[in-house]
Amino acid sequence: MAKIGYLGPPGTFSELALQYYLAAGEQRDLEPVCLPSLDDVLAGVDRGELAAGLVPLENSSEGAVNRTQDLLAHRFTGLFIQKEMVLPVEHHLLARPGMTVAAVRRVLSHPQALAQCRGYLRRLLPGALEMETASTAAAAAMVAASGEPWAAIGTRAAARACGLSVLAEKINDCQSNATRFVVLGRQDGEPGAGCKTSLIFSVADRPGELYSALAEFARRGINLTRIESRPARSRLGEYLFFIDLAGHRQDAPVKEALQALAARGAGLRLLGSYRPLEEGAGKAPGRGAGCGPGRAAGCRSGGSSGPGGEGCCFAVNSQAGLEKTGLPERNGDGWPHPAYVPGGEADRAAGVCRQEPVGPGLPELRRQIDAVDAQLVDLLVQRMQLVEQVGRLKQAGRIRDYAREEEVLRRAGEHARAAGVRPELMKQVFQLLIRQAVEIQDKSGGAQV
């Protein structure tokens, strides 16, 4: 079965967006695969291990997801946007039962979620420290595992899965908060009504060059729905421009504009022509709608909809919020889908889950560990390279800076404690790193980590 990757762990907004996409029925036979980072999602598609990947592209409050844009511009240049969908996003403040808002001393969440709730945090939790995590679901899990006065920003589904209480509802500063997700693959989309095209281009550093490039679209009556710049990573002051426009790349006006842009010598990269998911497409009329025989739409191989296919789940619809679909109550890893609701009508309306999570299978856990290990090795290599550069700048003979070493160990212990890891264990790891750094910098003429 073909696979589609998304940013995990279970309980993220990415998983909700994926349910929305699968419930629309256009790609029913895709097996969802939960991955630890956006890099892993796009790399899996690029290598052909995944048929598609779903990633966030921009938020109505905080703008572009820069990591996604940079990966598409600089690393995964052979991927194309095939579909987009807009997911309404509501953030809630989550904590262990018995905790009060006034008692919270640290708030954990994904950087985008923290930014989207910054006004609330400043008003009601001005003294609380903020801690960034890989996802909102990861934040909820860390809060549940800690005995500290912490809270997480996340979904009701994450709260239920982790046994947390909702201290405050809808704390996002913008009540119309929404995130745009895109599905990427290795082929461009087919022409059709209502298509959009996304592209990246650069222009020469001359007066009026950007104006002239954009005029190619204006004179052909092409509506630009988005324009944004990112550093070109060549030198300071050079930028790439990300543009969304109405129309397919094969439409005559769009095709002419792109040809004219290329003729001007502009660097041009097509991100894809695609149709947005239609309004309400992810809304199923009732339980089991759109499901294949014996298996609900969007479930992983090995998943079950329960006896008689009675399991139900929720997919997000931009007008109606959470609507019942035929998704299974658990995915192939054994986790409840984040919005599965076997409880009463009040729980259904709230979109909460009363199932206790069952851990993912051993092969999936090992695969995720292997991915994390690879990232750790990359980071350690980067650290050693930086250590060597510091050594070259040090005065010859100055081998150790014990105050600096103590500071490194102290910070490592604090970060470990905040993440729910034994500080003594983390300090042992960093002591090994410091010894290795001393050896490297001793050869370079000095040593300070």
Beta strands, then each sheet from edge to edge (+ up, - down):
strand 1: 2-7
strand 2: 30-35
strand 3: 52-59
strand 4: 63-64
strand 5: 80-88
strand 6: 92-95
strand 7: 106-109
strand 8: 129-132
strand 9: 150-154
strand 10: 165-168
strand 11: 178-185
strand 12: 196-202
strand 13: 224-231
strand 14: 239-246
strand 15: 267-276
strand 16: 313-317
strand 17: 321-325
sheet 1: 2+ 1+ 3+ 4-
sheet 2: 2+ 1+ 3+ 11- 5+ 15+ 12- 14+ 13-
sheet 3: 8+ 7+ 9+ 6- 10+
sheet 4: 16+ 17-
end
